[in-house]
Amino acid sequence: MRESRLWALHLICGAGLLVLLSLHMGVMHYASILALLGWVREPVLSFSSVAERGRGAAGAVTYVLLLGFALYHGLYGLRGILGEIWSTPKAVRFINAGVVIFGLAVLVYGVTVAAQAARL
């Protein structure tokens, strides 16, 4: 039961990544099309534009969600691969603990950076 919930969360994060990465690609890499539509008025890759997106609550939440989805999706896959290579119960516990500790550390760091950027 626990593993099926983790797998479902993995799929949800994959879908979230698809949505957020599509949004990112649209804003960052198709700026000329957005400019033709009148949605973008300045270069999206300029420092001021990037800083402005990071300052807003929507930008910070988007960055944190993207980080969280990517971390969970990637680390769950890595956990599965490593669990197949070293499948002893002790190794699996070590892998699980390492993935959780690493993921939480990176998430806390990312949330801190996004929160600091939103206060600028």
N, C-alpha and C positions, 0 to 999 in steps of 0.2 A: 504494500500500500504506500509506504514512504517513497519508494523508488518511482512509482507511477506519478506521484505528486511532483517530485523533482523533475521528471521527464516533461510533465505538462508545463511546469514553469519554464523549462528550457525552450519549449515550443513557443510559449507566450513571449519570452524574451527575443526569440528569433523574429517573430512577427513585429514586435516593437522596434527591433533594429531595422527591419525592412522599411517601416514607416519613417523613422527618424533619419535613416541614411538617405532615403529618397528626398526628404525635406532638405537635408544638408547638401546633397548633390545639386538640387534645384537652386538653392540660394547661392552656393559658393561657386559652382562651375557653369551655371547657365545664366549668369548675371546679365549678359547681353540681351537675352530673351526677356528677362524680367524688366530690364530698362525699356525695351520696346513697349512693354505693357504698361509702363509707368509705375511699376512697383518699387523700383530701385532708382535712386537719383545720384548716388555717389559710388565710387568703386567699393565693392563688397570686401575686397581683400586689404584695404587700407587699414592701418592701425586704429584710426579713430572709429571706423565702421565696426571692426571686430570688438573693440572695447565697448562701444555703445550696445552691441548685442549682448555682451556679457554682463553689462550693468543692469539690464532689465531683469525682472523676475522671470519672465517667460524664457529668456535666454539661459539663465542660470538653471532653471528647472529642466530645460531641454538638454543642456550639457550633462547634468547629473543623471537624468534618465538614460541618456545615450551611454554614459559610462557604466551605470548599473546593469543595463541590458547586455552590453558587450562583455563586461566582466563575468556575469553569471553564465551567459551562453558559452563563452570561450573556456572558462574554468571548469564548467560541467563536462564539456567535451574532453578537455585535458585529463580530468579525473577519470573519465571512462577509459581513455587510452592507457593511462598509467595503471589503472586497475586491472586491465587485461594483461599487461606486461608482467606486473608483480601482483599476483592474485592471492597471496597468503593473507589471512585475516589481519595479522600485525601490520603488514605493508599497506593494506587497504585503509586501516585506521590512520596510519601515518600520512598517507596521501590525502585522505579526507581532511585531516587536521591542517595539513600544510596548505591545501587549497583554500580552506575557510579563512585561515589566518592571513594569507597573502591577499585574498579578495577583500577582506574587511579593511586591511591596511591601505590598499590602493583606493578603495571607496571612500574611506575617511579622509585621505589626502585630497582626493578629487572634490569632495563636498566642501572641504575647507577652502580650497583654491576658488571654487565657484562662489562660495559665500563671500570671500575677500573681494573678488572681482565685482560682485554685485554692490558692494559698499563704496566703491571708488567714486 
